[in-house]
Amino acid sequence: QSALTQPRSVSGSPGQSVTISCTGTSSDVGGYNYVSWYQQHPGKAPKLMIYDVSKRPSGVPDRFSGSKSGNTASLTISGLQAEDEADYYCCSYAGSYVVFGGGTKLTVL
Amino acid sequence: QVQLVQSGAEVKKPGASVKVSCKASGYTFTSYYMHWVRQAPGQGLEWMGIINPSGGSTSYAQKFQGRVTMTRDTSTSTVYMELSSLRSEDTAVYYCARPGYSSGWYFDLWGRGTLVTVSS
Protein backbone atom coordinates (compact mmCIF):
# COMPACT_ATOMS: atom_id res chain seq x y z
CA GLN A 1 0.00 0.00 0.00
CA SER A 2 2.51 2.60 -1.21
CA ALA A 3 1.67 6.26 -1.49
CA LEU A 4 1.04 7.78 -4.89
CA THR A 5 3.87 9.93 -6.25
CA GLN A 6 3.40 13.69 -6.55
CA PRO A 7 5.97 16.45 -7.09
CA ARG A 8 6.82 18.09 -3.79
CA SER A 9 6.24 21.57 -5.13
CA VAL A 10 5.06 23.52 -8.15
CA SER A 11 4.74 27.23 -8.73
CA GLY A 12 3.21 29.69 -11.13
CA SER A 13 2.38 33.35 -11.53
CA PRO A 14 -1.14 34.73 -11.28
CA GLY A 15 -3.08 34.03 -14.46
CA GLN A 16 -0.84 31.15 -15.50
CA SER A 17 -1.68 27.44 -15.53
CA VAL A 18 -0.03 24.69 -13.54
CA THR A 19 -0.39 20.94 -13.65
CA ILE A 20 0.22 18.57 -10.76
CA SER A 21 0.88 14.94 -11.58
CA CYS A 22 0.01 11.89 -9.51
CA THR A 23 1.61 8.59 -10.45
CA GLY A 24 0.45 5.25 -9.19
CA THR A 25 0.17 1.74 -10.55
CA SER A 26 -2.28 -0.42 -12.42
CA SER A 27 -3.62 -1.49 -9.02
CA ASP A 28 -4.79 1.98 -8.08
CA VAL A 29 -4.76 5.00 -10.42
CA GLY A 30 -4.57 2.93 -13.59
CA GLY A 31 -7.11 0.37 -12.50
CA TYR A 32 -10.06 2.53 -11.52
CA ASN A 33 -11.64 5.84 -12.45
CA TYR A 34 -11.80 6.79 -8.78
CA VAL A 35 -9.13 9.46 -8.52
CA SER A 36 -9.92 12.50 -6.41
CA TRP A 37 -8.02 15.68 -5.58
CA TYR A 38 -8.04 17.74 -2.38
CA GLN A 39 -6.91 21.26 -1.57
CA GLN A 40 -5.66 21.96 1.93
CA HIS A 41 -4.83 25.34 3.39
CA PRO A 42 -2.68 25.48 6.54
CA GLY A 43 -4.55 24.41 9.64
CA LYS A 44 -7.65 23.47 7.69
CA ALA A 45 -9.32 20.23 6.71
CA PRO A 46 -8.90 19.05 3.11
CA LYS A 47 -11.46 20.23 0.55
CA LEU A 48 -12.63 18.10 -2.35
CA MET A 49 -11.76 19.69 -5.71
CA ILE A 50 -12.11 16.84 -8.23
CA TYR A 51 -13.63 13.36 -8.00
CA ASP A 52 -13.95 10.39 -10.33
CA VAL A 53 -10.89 11.66 -12.25
CA SER A 54 -12.48 14.71 -13.82
CA LYS A 55 -15.76 15.65 -12.12
CA ARG A 56 -16.03 18.92 -10.26
CA PRO A 57 -18.21 19.31 -7.16
CA SER A 58 -20.59 22.22 -7.22
CA GLY A 59 -18.93 25.37 -6.02
CA VAL A 60 -15.46 24.47 -7.29
CA PRO A 61 -14.36 26.90 -10.01
CA ASP A 62 -14.04 25.51 -13.52
CA ARG A 63 -10.41 26.65 -13.45
CA PHE A 64 -9.79 23.29 -11.79
CA SER A 65 -9.78 20.24 -14.03
CA GLY A 66 -8.66 16.64 -13.77
CA SER A 67 -7.55 13.95 -16.19
CA LYS A 68 -5.88 10.57 -16.29
CA SER A 69 -3.66 8.67 -18.67
CA GLY A 70 -2.56 5.19 -17.77
CA ASN A 71 -1.20 5.13 -14.24
CA THR A 72 -0.86 8.92 -13.97
CA ALA A 73 -3.57 11.38 -13.02
CA SER A 74 -3.24 15.14 -13.32
CA LEU A 75 -4.80 18.22 -11.79
CA THR A 76 -4.63 21.39 -13.85
CA ILE A 77 -5.34 24.80 -12.40
CA SER A 78 -5.73 27.53 -14.97
CA GLY A 79 -5.90 31.27 -14.36
CA LEU A 80 -3.95 30.93 -11.11
CA GLN A 81 -5.14 33.10 -8.25
CA ALA A 82 -3.46 33.95 -4.97
CA GLU A 83 -6.01 31.91 -3.03
CA ASP A 84 -5.01 28.77 -4.93
CA GLU A 85 -1.77 28.67 -2.93
CA ALA A 86 -2.17 25.52 -0.83
CA ASP A 87 -1.21 21.88 -0.57
CA TYR A 88 -2.86 19.49 -3.03
CA TYR A 89 -3.31 15.78 -2.55
CA CYS A 90 -4.40 13.14 -4.99
CA CYS A 91 -6.23 10.06 -3.83
CA SER A 92 -7.16 6.78 -5.50
CA TYR A 93 -9.27 3.77 -4.76
CA ALA A 94 -7.07 0.68 -4.79
CA GLY A 95 -9.51 -2.18 -4.36
CA SER A 96 -11.05 -2.13 -0.85
CA TYR A 97 -8.74 0.60 0.38
CA VAL A 98 -7.63 4.14 -0.41
CA VAL A 99 -4.18 5.56 -1.06
CA PHE A 100 -3.14 9.20 -1.03
CA GLY A 101 -0.30 10.99 -2.74
CA GLY A 102 2.42 12.62 -0.71
CA GLY A 103 1.11 16.09 -1.47
CA THR A 104 2.26 19.01 -3.62
CA LYS A 105 2.78 22.53 -2.35
CA LEU A 106 1.54 25.09 -4.87
CA THR A 107 3.15 28.50 -4.61
CA VAL A 108 1.60 31.43 -6.46
CA LEU A 109 4.49 33.77 -7.21
CA GLN B 1 -26.60 21.73 8.48
CA VAL B 2 -24.63 18.76 7.24
CA GLN B 3 -21.53 18.45 9.38
CA LEU B 4 -19.15 16.21 11.25
CA VAL B 5 -18.17 17.32 14.74
CA GLN B 6 -15.10 15.71 16.25
CA SER B 7 -13.97 15.45 19.84
CA GLY B 8 -11.28 17.65 21.31
CA ALA B 9 -7.52 17.37 21.37
CA GLU B 10 -5.88 14.62 23.38
CA VAL B 11 -2.48 14.12 24.97
CA LYS B 12 -1.47 10.52 25.62
CA LYS B 13 1.58 8.70 26.88
CA PRO B 14 3.34 6.05 24.78
CA GLY B 15 1.63 2.71 25.10
CA ALA B 16 -1.76 4.19 25.93
CA SER B 17 -4.90 4.20 23.78
CA VAL B 18 -6.96 7.06 22.41
CA LYS B 19 -10.58 7.12 21.28
CA VAL B 20 -11.70 9.90 18.94
CA SER B 21 -15.35 10.55 18.20
CA CYS B 22 -17.08 12.01 15.16
CA LYS B 23 -20.73 13.03 15.45
CA ALA B 24 -22.68 13.33 12.21
CA SER B 25 -25.65 15.62 11.72
CA GLY B 26 -27.83 16.92 8.91
CA TYR B 27 -28.04 13.65 6.98
CA THR B 28 -29.07 10.03 7.44
CA PHE B 29 -26.18 8.60 9.45
CA THR B 30 -26.61 5.01 8.30
CA SER B 31 -26.72 5.91 4.61
CA TYR B 32 -23.05 6.78 4.26
CA TYR B 33 -19.91 4.90 5.17
CA MET B 34 -17.33 6.82 7.21
CA HIS B 35 -13.56 6.91 6.73
CA TRP B 36 -10.74 7.94 9.02
CA VAL B 37 -7.69 9.77 7.68
CA ARG B 38 -4.74 11.07 9.66
CA GLN B 39 -2.04 13.65 9.05
CA ALA B 40 1.20 13.81 11.01
CA PRO B 41 2.70 17.28 11.52
CA GLY B 42 4.05 18.60 8.22
CA GLN B 43 3.21 15.33 6.48
CA GLY B 44 0.65 14.07 4.01
CA LEU B 45 -2.72 12.40 4.38
CA GLU B 46 -2.89 8.75 5.36
CA TRP B 47 -6.00 6.57 5.08
CA MET B 48 -6.69 4.47 8.15
CA GLY B 49 -9.90 2.62 7.43
CA ILE B 50 -13.63 2.61 6.89
CA ILE B 51 -16.77 1.71 8.82
CA ASN B 52 -20.27 1.04 7.60
CA PRO B 53 -22.48 2.79 10.18
CA SER B 54 -25.43 0.66 9.13
CA GLY B 55 -24.09 -2.78 9.98
CA GLY B 56 -20.88 -1.86 11.76
CA SER B 57 -18.58 -3.72 9.36
CA THR B 58 -15.07 -2.35 9.09
CA SER B 59 -11.97 -2.52 6.92
CA TYR B 60 -8.61 -1.24 8.05
CA ALA B 61 -5.42 -0.24 6.30
CA GLN B 62 -2.82 -2.95 6.62
CA LYS B 63 -0.55 -0.62 8.58
CA PHE B 64 -3.07 -0.26 11.41
CA GLN B 65 -4.41 -3.82 11.55
CA GLY B 66 -4.43 -5.01 15.14
CA ARG B 67 -4.10 -1.49 16.61
CA VAL B 68 -7.18 0.33 15.34
CA THR B 69 -10.85 -0.28 16.09
CA MET B 70 -13.68 1.66 14.49
CA THR B 71 -17.14 1.49 16.01
CA ARG B 72 -20.39 3.37 15.78
CA ASP B 73 -23.39 4.31 17.90
CA THR B 74 -26.46 4.72 15.75
CA SER B 75 -28.46 6.20 18.63
CA THR B 76 -26.21 9.25 18.66
CA SER B 77 -25.03 9.19 15.01
CA THR B 78 -21.46 8.95 16.18
CA VAL B 79 -18.50 6.96 14.91
CA TYR B 80 -15.42 6.26 16.97
CA MET B 81 -11.81 5.49 16.13
CA GLU B 82 -9.69 3.90 18.84
CA LEU B 83 -5.95 3.52 18.35
CA SER B 84 -3.97 1.48 20.85
CA SER B 85 -0.30 0.99 21.74
CA LEU B 86 0.38 4.60 20.89
CA ARG B 87 3.87 5.70 19.93
CA SER B 88 5.31 9.10 19.14
CA GLU B 89 4.82 8.51 15.41
CA ASP B 90 1.05 8.45 16.01
CA THR B 91 1.11 12.16 16.85
CA ALA B 92 -1.19 13.54 14.17
CA VAL B 93 -4.47 15.21 13.35
CA TYR B 94 -7.15 12.57 12.90
CA TYR B 95 -10.02 13.34 10.53
CA CYS B 96 -13.31 11.59 9.91
CA ALA B 97 -14.45 11.95 6.31
CA ARG B 98 -17.74 11.09 4.65
CA PRO B 99 -17.83 9.89 1.05
CA GLY B 100 -19.78 11.73 -1.63
CA TYR B 101 -22.25 8.86 -1.91
CA SER B 102 -23.06 5.95 0.34
CA SER B 103 -20.06 3.74 -0.36
CA GLY B 104 -18.01 6.07 -2.49
CA TRP B 105 -14.28 6.49 -2.41
CA TYR B 106 -13.97 10.26 -2.43
CA PHE B 107 -14.67 12.55 0.51
CA ASP B 108 -16.85 15.61 0.26
CA LEU B 109 -17.44 16.18 3.98
CA TRP B 110 -14.67 16.32 6.57
CA GLY B 111 -14.55 16.89 10.28
CA ARG B 112 -12.29 19.66 11.54
CA GLY B 113 -9.80 17.16 12.86
CA THR B 114 -8.66 16.02 16.31
CA LEU B 115 -5.05 16.53 17.32
CA VAL B 116 -3.63 13.57 19.19
CA THR B 117 -0.25 14.16 20.79
CA VAL B 118 1.76 11.19 22.06
CA SER B 119 4.44 12.25 24.46
CA SER B 120 6.04 10.99 27.62
Interface residues (C-beta under 8 A of the other chain):
Chain A: Q1 A3 Y34 S36 Y38 A45 P46 K47 L48 Y51 D52 P57 Y89 C91 Y93 S96 Y97 V98 V99 F100 G101 G102 G103
Chain B: H35 V37 G44 L45 E46 W47 S59 A61 Q62 K63 Y95 A97 G100 G104 W105 Y106 F107 D108 W110 G111 R112 G113
